[in-house]
Amino acid sequence: MTDASPSTPTAAQQLAAFAVATRDGGLGPDLRDKVTGHLLDLLGNSLAALSQRPGAAVRELVEEWGGSPASTVIGSPDRLPAPSAALVNGTLAHSLDFDDTHLPSVLHPSASVLPAALATAEAVGADGAQLLTAAAVGIEITCRLGMAQYDAELGNSVFFDRGLHATAICGAIGAASAAAVLRGLDADGICSAIGIAASMGSGIIEANRTGGTVKRVHCGWAAHAGVVAADMARLGLTGPPTVLEGRFGFFQAFCGDRFDAKTVVAATTEGLGERWELSRLFIKPYPCNHFTHAGVDAAMRLRDRGVEPDRIVRLTLGVPAPVLRTIAEPAAEKAHPRSGYHAAFSGPYTVAAGLLARPGEPGHGLGVFHEDFTDEAAADPTRLALAARVTCVADEECTAVFPHQFPAVLTAELDDGTTVTERVMVNRGSPQDPLDATELTAKFLANARGAGAEQAVQDLADEVWNIAAAPDTSRLTRAMSAVTGA
C-alpha cells in the first residue's frame, strides 16, 4: 500500500490506474503491432552492438555478480537474474544511438522499457500479449514524463537544458511500470514501483560534449532500476504517492524553479488510454544523428532524380537553426570528420553518403548504414570531396517545424548552372511516414547481418512478428540466444 491516500489521485496514482486498466483491457491491434515493430527494431540494434565494448563490459560485470538464471541476454547462451539481463540488454539497445525516438521530448523510450519487460516476462512466464501490453504501458509513461517538461518556448526539454538525460530518468519509471504490470501488482503496488524507481533514475549527458561511453549504459541502468523497483514493490517496499509533483518530488528535484505542478500533472495524465504518445514514436532508418536524416533522404532523392555526384559543383543544406551547432559546426571538422563516429554527426558527410547510397543491397539497410560510418569510410576521398562541397545554413521553414520533425532542404548546383532542390519536411520513420513491416524487417536483417547465421536471424524476426499470439516468450528468447550460434 502507499503511505498516503489523498482524496484527489496524484499523478503517480493516475498512471498506476492507467496501467491496471490497460492490462485488464489489453491493446488494440494498431498499438500491438506498433510495439511489435519496436521490439524487432530493438533486437536488431542490440545485435549490431554486440561487438561494442560497453555491452561486453556490462555483461562481464553482471556475470561476476552471478545469481539465479531467469532471463536471456541477447546473443548469449547465458540466462541471468532479470535485473542483470535488463542491464545488459538495455546497454546493447542504446549503444549505437540507433534506437527509437519520441518527439519533441527527444526520448528513446524502448531502450529502457523493452529490456525490462523482456526480462520480467521471461522470469514470470508471461505470454506474448502480456509482454506487449506491459511494454506499451511503460513506453507511454516514459514519454508522458518527458513531455511534462518539454518547454515549447525554449524549444527543448528542461531536463536536457539542465544536463540531464531524460531517456534515463524517465525510462527508469517507465521500465518499473512495465515490470510491475507483468508482476501482477495492483494499482497501489504499481504506484509504489513508480515511487521507488523515481529514486533510482539518473543520467548526466556531459559525455555528449566531452566524450566517454557511459551514456550507452544509461538505458541499461534504467531498465535494471525498473526491474528492481517493481520487485521491491512486490515484496512490500513503498513509494510516496506524490513522488512526481510533490514539493520534494521528481520534477522539483530535476527541474527546480522551472517546474509547475499543475502543468506537470496535466501533461502526464490527460487523455491516458485515449491519446497515446506511443503512437508518435519515430524509428531511425539510418545509424547516424537524427538531425542528419532528412538531409540523407534529400540526397537520395536527388540521386533518384538522376543527379550524378561528379556533376555537382555546390550543395546547400538548409536545416533548423538549432541543429547547426550539432551537425554543421565547426565547419572544417564536419566537412572532414576525424572518425566514423564523428561522421555520424556531420551534415556534409551524411549528405555525401546519401548521394552514394546503395539501398537494397546486402548489408546496406534502407540506404545509409553502418558501413558508411567506419573510420575507413570517413576517410574515403570520394565522400570527402562531396562533403567539401556542402554548405550548411539555417532554413526558416525547417526552423518553424523543429523539433516536431527534423526537416531539411538540399539544393545541388550542377556544372551546367542548373539547380535541383529537394525538401524533406517529414522524417522517414516518423508517424507521418512510418517504416512498414518490410522496411522494419530489412533494417533488422541488415543490423543482424554478421551476428549469426542467416536462417537464425530470419527465425528471430519471425518469432518477433508472431509474439502477440505466443503462449509465452520461450521461443522468442531461444531465438535471441540462437542467432549468434549460442
Residue, then its C-alpha position, 0 to 999 in steps of 0.5 A: m500500500t502507499d503511505a498516503s491516500p489523498s482524496t484527489p489521485t496524484a499523478a503517480q496514482q493516475l498512471a498506476a490506474f492507467a496501467v491496471a486498466t490497460r492490462d485488464g483491457g489489453l491493446g488494440p491491434d494498431l498499438r500491438d503491432k506498433v510495439t511489435g515493430h519496436l521490439l524487432d527494431l530493438l533486437g536488431n540494434s542490440l545485435a549490431a552492438l554486440s561487438q561494442r565494448p560497453g555491452a561486453a563490459v556490462r555483461e562481464l560485470v553482471e556475470e561476476w555478480g552471478g545469481s539465479p538464471a531467469s532471463t536471456v541476454i541477447g546473443s548469449p547462451d547465458r540466462l541471468p537474474a532479470p535485473s542483470a539481463a535488463l542491464v545488459n540488454g538495455t546497454l546493447a539497445h542504446s549503444l549505437d544511438f540507433d534506437d527509437t525516438h519520441l518527439p519533441s521530448v527527444l526520448h528513446p523510450s524502448a531502450s529502457v522499457l523493452p529490456a525490462a519487460l523482456a526480462t520480467a516476462e521471461a522470469v514470470g512466464a508471461d505470454g506474448a500479449q502480456l509482454l506487449t501490453a506491459a511494454a506499451v504501458g511503460i513506453e507511454i509513461t516514459c514519454r508522458l514524463g518527458m513531455a511534462q517538461y518539454d518547454a515549447e518556448l525554449g524549444n527543448s526539454v528542461f531536463f536536457d537544458r539542465g544536463l540531464h538525460a531524460t531517456a534515463i530518468c524517465g525510462a527508469i519509471g517507465a521500465a518499473s511500470a512495465a515490470a510491475v504490470l507483468r508482476g501482477l501488482d495492483a494499482d497501489g503496488i504499481c504506484s509504489a514501483i513508480g515511487i521507488a524507481a523515481s529514486m533510482g533514475s539518473g543520467i548526466i549527458e556531459a559525455n555528449r560534449t566531452g566524450g566517454t561511453v557511459k551514456r550507452v549504459h544509461c538505458g541499461w541502468a534504467a531498465h535494471a532500476g525498473v526491474v528492481a523497483a517493481d520487485m521491491a514493490r512486490l515484496g512490500l517496499t513503498g513509494p510516496p504517492t506524490v513522488l512526481e509533483g510533490r514539493f520534494g518530488f521528481f520534477q522539483a528535484f530535476c527541474g527546480d524553479r522551472f517546474d509547475a505542478k499543475t502543468v506537470v500533472a496535466a501533461t502526464t495524465e490527460g487523455l491516458g488510454e485515449r491519446w497515446e504518445l506511443s503512437r508518435l514514436f519515430i524509428k531511425p532508418y539510418p545509424c547516424n544523428h537524427f538531425t542528419h536524416a532528412g538531409v540523407d533522404a534529400a540526397m537520395r532523392l536527388r540521386d533518384r532524380g538522376v543527379e550524378p555526384d561528379r556533376i555537382v559543383r555546390l550543395t546547400l543544406g538548409v536545416p533548423a537553426p538549432v541543429l547547426r551547432t550539432i551537425a554543421e559546426p565547426a565547419a572544417e571538422k564536419a566537412h572532414p570528420r576525424s572518425g566514423y563516429h564523428a561522421a555520424f554527426s556531420g551534415p556534409y558527410t551524411v549528405a555525401a553518403g546519401l548521394l552514394a547510397r546503395p539501398g537494397e543491397p546486402g548489408h546496406g539497410l534502407g540506404v545509409f548504414h553502418e558501413d558508411f560510418t567506419d573510420e575507413a569510410a570517413a576517410d574515403p576521398t570520394r565522400l570527402a570531396l562531396a562533403a567539401r562541397v556542402t554548405c550548411v545554413a539555417d532554413e526558416e521553414c525547417t526552423a518553424v517545424f523543429p523539433h516536431q520533425f527534423p526537416a531539411v532542404l538540399t539544393a545541388e548546383l550542377d556544372d551546367g548552372t542548373t539547380v535541383t532542390e529537394r525538401v524533406m519536411v517529414n522524417r522517414g520513420s516518423p508517424q507521418d511516414p512510418l517504416d512498414a513491416t518490410e522496411l522494419t524487417a530489412k533494417f533488422l536483417a541488415n543490423a543482424r547481418g554478421a551476428g549469426a547465421e542467416q536462417a537464425v536471424q530470419d527465425l528471430a524476426d519471425e518469432v518477433w512478428n508472431i509474439a502477440a499470439a505466443p503462449d509465452t516468450s520461450r521461443l522468442t528468447r531461444a531465438m535471441s540466444a540462437v542467432t549468434g550460434a549460442 
